[in-house]
Structures are given as structure tokens and as C-alpha cells.
């Protein structure tokens, strides 16, 4: 039995329904199942989804303040007023700034930008930077992706005489900033889509200013939208889909340079490229210092300039990775110093606030708990950091309950950033953990895996996987599908990788075969035995090598209700397979004292004799051959073993010794008849050599004759009993035992694995 690492929620899809939709749409059944799992279970709804086009882009003037904002910007351009675009230091903020800088520059505006440094200015609007902008003559301030909690800071900007256009998408508090114009999809009843990223809102402003859909900026919207992990549906879905097409077909010099340092082929750019290659590099500059180079990178005027900035981003990302590892190790040490609370909050001096969101994500992944990671600044007397959550714990709302302790925060249900006075930290920890205790249960702390699409291996083809990929982009709100194959038999398995920490399996079902790759799942191999029926959950991908394409599954989790038989027959050095035996959850059983003497020193636990055996564990190791099948039956009846290790050591093997033939018995009986008496102990070995038999054969036949009363023993000599009635050799107990042992050895020692497994199946 193999236990899954996560709690699975599996969707059921009626096979007939999938086959009908596949026929109606003329698509692979794999694609039909994916559509049904997304609620697109009719030809009409599926066709509407598949025909996503520019009509998904809504009129920007549905925002109630858009008309006023556009008119104010047009006035500023006409009057040559100084405009400042004020953004955030993450990828969403950087792309938001770039969108408006490109737009306003194209309209002839006198525009500059400013992104706060997270170390000196912190998250959100900065009074210091607003005052500096005023001194520089800025009269119009446009904020993008910079939060909507900075009520006091916006009030200062207004008091200084600047007009403020606030564009944002974060959770709004009870009090809104006193901006002149506020463009925020969550606050609009008339605008039909509320899940825009910050760059999406900036794009709507650009669309309104340009009076067209600026496709040339769509790639920036795709990058910011994916990086900020907002739902990929509706307008976002179109932005990302079209943006990815433009990234592949019309890449800028900046994108070419970024792809080069990331080791990415332009033609293969997809949503995962943004999420795992481009996004981290763009984010790295703002995490470690000034984020302005991110905007300059996107606006590079030449190939050379783009290459220089791309190398800078790459170097910063490498630096970021090293810091993340160090901070994560330190944070884990804090968490594991005591009981793990319902809400994890760790804090330490000299932690870099720029990467604490990543550290929080790592801790959430490891412990499945809402996590807040704070860097402590003793000089300023503050704790500053980031938080990540799990389903069932609305992070923004839970932090908002502590506004009296946390004056500066912002975020979403699943992520947040904050700064609080150090004096408030202990009480904040106490309150948040109490809130977690009140709302979270052990159910929340179990990692969840939602499985969308049940499939059979016959449905998995390269073409089907390629067609399913066309339903993308995948992301939040339209997640990448998790497929499940049930009852696939293990054909082969091994560990791969320099550290042998990855798994590669080959499974088969009804004549169809699929490769399975499990990164960081090398321990699964130790739990596998041939013929194990597995349920496998993961992502279907295409492996291309030397021009050949092959379907494969990237394993997310695996489970099996089957018991496993581990065939370690003939491997006398126990250390070669002991690592497969569950530590502390196995009985080592021996049927003979000699086995205990041979192996006890090699084992970390005591070997159990059959008569002392009480089942307490889920696995059993059968160290040696039983004398008879009944002994093995007794062991197998003790428990429904999840794992059986068949070692079956035996110093001598009846199968090879065999039974003497009837001609041998006949000759030996005739020999004894010809002698008045025969001294077996003194003369048996000599007779065996004379006949070319083993001494054991002579002794065995003597014992059989004695049991049948064919001979008697007189002072150590064999004497033929001439009065004995005629009897068959098979009536002798020794003959029967030897015959049974030969048959048992033939199965337990020499049967092929499949036959041995079937024999044990019958026993169970």
C-alpha cells in the first residue's frame, strides 16, 4: 500500500458525456474531459470559450472616473504639466509603469516615473516621495498597482496641490484615499470584470487615452498579469493569450535578451515561462533594491542596452536565490524549535524584506499553514515583511482585524505585505494565532490536491496533449489540469538524477504505456514493487528528444491500495535492500534459530520467532524458508500486510537435493537384504561414495525405511524387517515432508516474480 502525500479531491466525468462532447466538437476525448471539468460541458459553452477574441476587451469608459481621468491627463499634456507615474516594485508594478510611460510618452506628455524603494520607502504611497515630486514641479500624480490603503499619503499629495489619479486592484479598506479620480475594478458596479491585475488597470487607462486597444503593449499586460497571479478568466484571459502570442511572434529586444539569459526559446514562451523564468528575474531588482532598472529594461532603445539590463536582472536573480535559501533555512529552524502553530509568524533581524514573500511561500508549501515572515529593524523599531495563506484563511481580512497594531498593510486573500511597530509584534503574533486557532482545523493543514480529469492511458497521445495545451493559458482561476490514471500497472521503475532523488516509472494499462517522471520523489521508488497497480496524478507533457515526441506525466502524487511484494531472494547482504523496509514499521521473522544467529547482528531490531510473533506493524520480512506451508500461513493470517519482503534464506535446498528415485530405494533395500546388518554411522559415507550418492541420500532412505517399518535399528545397525507388510514410500512422513518442501521451494525460491505474487495473493 502506498499512501498519497496529499488529500485528493477527484472530479468524476461520465465517459459517455465526454465521448458525446468530443464527437460534437470534433476534439480528442482528453480535451473534452478537460472542458467538462471546467464547466464547459455543452458544445455551445465550449465553442464560446474556444473562440476568445478581442470582443472580450471591455470599454474602459465603463469605469465611472475614467472620463474625468482622461480629460485631466489630456489637459496636463496640453499644458506641458509634469506628470509622475508612481508604481510598485514587483513585476506587476514595473509593467504597469512601463505601460503608462510608453503611452504617455507617445502622446507627448512631460512624464517621469518613480518606484519606491522597499527598504527606504516601504510598500505603497510614500509621503517623502510625494513631497519630493512636488518640489520637482509635479502637478499630476498617477499611481499604478501601488495599493489603496495610503489614505494619509494621498491626503498629503492633495494638500501639496497635486491632482491624483489612483489606479489599483488591491483589496480596499473601509476608508478610501481622497484621490481626484479612482479607477479600481473592485469598486465599480458598471465595469463587468473585477479581477484585473494592476497592469490590466493601467492598460485600461492607456486604452482610454489612445482610443484604441494598444496591442503593442499587450505583452506587458501578459507578463504582469501572470506574475501577479490573478484569475485567468474573462478579460485577463484574452490579455494573456494574445500577449503570449505577441511575445512569441513579435518579441522586443528586451524580451529577446531576457529569454537569452533565462535559457528560453522564443518560440516556446508560455505562461510557465513568465511564472518561473521571466517573472522572478523582473521581481529580483525590486526585491533587492531599486526597481527602476526593470522599467528601463523594458524600454531599452537598443539590443546592446537590453542585453546589459537583462544581465543585470540575471545577476540580481542569482543573488536573490542565495538569500532566499539562507533566510528559508533560518525560518525553518525557528518554526521547528517548538510546536507548529495554526498561523506561523517568524521574525529576525537582518532579514531582507524584499524576499520574505518567497520565504513565506516556501513555509506554506512545507507546513500548509498561513505564514507571516518579518524582518526586524531595531534602529527604526519596526517589523516589516510579507505573508502568504492557505484556502480558508482570508489573509487581508484577518490582518485587518488588527489595524490598531498594524498601521500599514495591503494585499489579497492569499498574500499580503505589512509594516508594524516592533512593540506591537508580540501581541500581533498572539492575536493572529488565536484567530487561526478559532477558524482553522486539521483539515485545513492537510495539503490538498484537486484532480480535474480522470483518464485512461489509451486516451493519452502526443496530439491530444498538444490540443489540450491550446486551451491555455492556465493559471489562477483556470488552473493547469491535474490528470489521474487509475489502475496502471508498474512495468519498470528506477531512481534518476545525480543525487538519485528523482523517480522514473513506466506504467502500462490495456497494452498502452506511459512514462512517469517524479521530481524529488525518489523515495517513491523504494515503495514500489513490480506489478503494483498505481493511481497516478500529475500533468501531461510532451518529451521531445532528437526530433521524437513522446507523452509523459510529470508526477504530482501517487497512491496504491495494493500490497507490495519485494523480491529480495538471493540477496544475502541485507544492507543492499534494508533501505526499502519501512523504518520502525516492520517485523523480521525467522523460522529457524540458525537464521537468527546469521542475521541478527546485521539488523537494527530483534528478529522474531514464529512462536513469539504478534503483528504490530504493516510490513513483514520473511528472512528464511519455513519448514512447511502451514508456518507461512500462520504468518500471513496475522495481518493484512501492506508490504511483504521475500528473502527465504536456506542453508540447504531440498529442491536441488531432490527425492531419491524408486530405483535408488529398490537397490538400497536389496543391499540391506543382502546384509545381515548394516552399520549406517560407520559405513554410510563409504557406501554413498561407492554409489556416487550423497551421504544425505543414504540417511534419508534409511529414515524412510525405518518409518515404514522396513528396517529396525539394533545397536546402531540397520536390520531388515522381513515380516513388514508391503507399503508405498509416500506413506513415510519424511518422504511426504521432503516432497512438500520441494514443492514449496519451487514456488518460494524459484518461481518467477509474477507467479510468486499470485501465490501470495491467493494466501491473502
Helices and strands as residue ranges (DSSP letters): E 7-10, H 15-25, H 29-37, H 43-50, G 54-56, G 60-62, H 66-78, E 82-87, H 91-106, E 110-115, H 127-135, E 138-144, H 151-159, E 163-168, E 181-184, G 185-187, H 198-210, G 215-217, H 218-227, H 234-249, H 253-262, G 266-268, H 271-273, I 274-278, H 279-288, H 292-298, H 303-335, E 343-349, G 353-355, H 356-367, E 370-377, E 382-388, H 395-400, E 408-411, E 415-421, G 422-424, H 425-439, H 442-445, E 448-451, E 453-455, G 457-459, H 462-469, E 483-496, E 502-509, E 512-518, H 523-526, E 533-545, E 548-559, E 564-567, G 574-576, G 578-580, E 586-590, H 593-599, G 600-602, E 608-609, G 610-612, E 619-624, H 629-636, E 643-649, H 654-657, H 662-673, E 678-679, H 680-691, H 695-707, E 711-714, E 717-720, G 729-731, H 733-748, H 753-763
